[in-house]
Amino acid sequence: MRLLIVGLVFGSTPFCAALEKDTGIIILPAGVVNVSSPFEIAATAHDLDIRGAPSGTTLRAAADFQGAAIFVAHSGQNLKFTGFTIDGNRDAIARAASLPPSDVTFARFTRNNGLLMENVTGLTVARVQFKNVAGFPILVSRSRRVRIEEVAIQDSGSQNARKRNNATGGILLEEGSTFFEVLHCDLKNIRGNGIWTHSLYSSPRNAKGTIKLNRFATIGRDAIQVGHATAVRVEQNDGVRIGYPADEVAIEDRAIPAAIDTAGNVDQCAYVNNHFEEINGKCMDLDGFHDGEIRDNRCVNSQTPDQYRFGNYGIVMNNSNPDMQSRNIQITGNTIDGALFGGIFVIGTGHRVSNNHLLRLNLAHCNEAAAVFGCYYAKDEPDMLRSGIYLGRGAERPDIAHDNVIENNEISGYKMSARCIAAAPGVSLAKNRVAKNECTDEGVLNARAGIRAR
């Protein structure tokens, strides 16, 4: 293996020559170095290890930087990036940008990223810090065997013309990336999504991934989004202030924030033992989620209802993707403590909703405060936003809730003793198994659970 040590002048011939090599170790120069154009990894690169200097390396996008990313690879095997900092100089180079058209990938659309890795087999990004990146600090497309670990990202992402977030700022794996792990990462002050997977409707789904033990603070869109994927496990992540700052929420795009969001066709996935606090949106949006597990998660809101401008249900099922049906979801052992509206919105069939603690529901006091919080979302369904568990007749597409098990749930909150479990017009509670649910109003201590509904 070839060892290449770069001198202090970053634009020097030795460094440029080093990046043209297809294997070996590259040690970056020490100090802060301005970068005006992307560094292209050789197309034949393999077993290439790019490291920061022992005394520290910061690669800073210059004010005249133009390009897709600081580092760009369009192919390669066993590429490794460790131990340096990328400063994207967002204030100088960011430009207002919308989301890409539905048939264009982010890799082809979004500029000013940190790392853009396409068609790579065997990618490691470890102990790299990113700050002030206008696009995505890490954008991985059509790649496999990806490990992103102990990465720190802060103050990243840009806006659209309305000064709302445009989903950028975090870690994106797209276009059928497989066998990936995102572990022990720390994301703070991210305008868009924190960690997410995405694919075009016509592309393969992302598959066989783990998103685990990551930390989030002040995320403008979703902390985690599993989009168009199969066999992804989201476990033991925690975060605070999801959907903030509120003025940057992309409400015109209906991008209501969620601690954990879902999009596209998503199955064989598990969201387990995640903990989030202060969510200006939903705890979990299960749009496209089916044949999977939601277990032992906790979402807590402790402030007054006026602090949650985009507050919503705790957990919501949806079916926007035409290739899926809402089927066979296990929702067990979760705690929703403080939701602006109801606890769980159910459509479809084959679900088990059991042993959940749904506390301090309907902070908005629907429908008595209808004018303040928009409680009549569906004019002909007055119970929709004021019920603990609501069995719906569909979401984006019709899908009547039937043959589901709703049992052993603790449900408390505003008038929950009378509004505990309800069904939409045309939906029969009798066609679902509803049993042994404990329904109380606010301020009742549940001795069995040991949790007070405040």
Secondary structure, DSSP 8 states (H G I E B T S, - for coil): --EEE--S-TTSHHHHHHHHSSSEEEE--SEEEEE-S-EE--TT-EEEEEE--TT-EEEEE-TT--SSEEEEESSEEEEEEES-EEE--HHHH--------TTS-HHHH--SEEEEEESEEEEEEES-EEES-SS-SEEEES-EEEEEES-EEEEE--B-TTS-B-S-SSEEEESS-EEEEEES-EEEEESS-SEEEE--TTS--EEEEEEES-EEEEESSEEEEEEEEEEEEEES-EEEEET-SGGG--GGGT---EEEEEEEEEES-EEES-EEEEESSEEEEEETEESEEEES-EEE--S-GGG-TT---SEEEE--STT---B-EEEES-EEE--SS-SEEE-SBS-EEES-EEEEE-TT-TTTTHHHHT--SSTT-TTTTT-SEEE-SBSSSB---BS-EEES-EEEETTTTTSSEEE-TT--GGGSEEES-EEEETT-EETTTTEE--
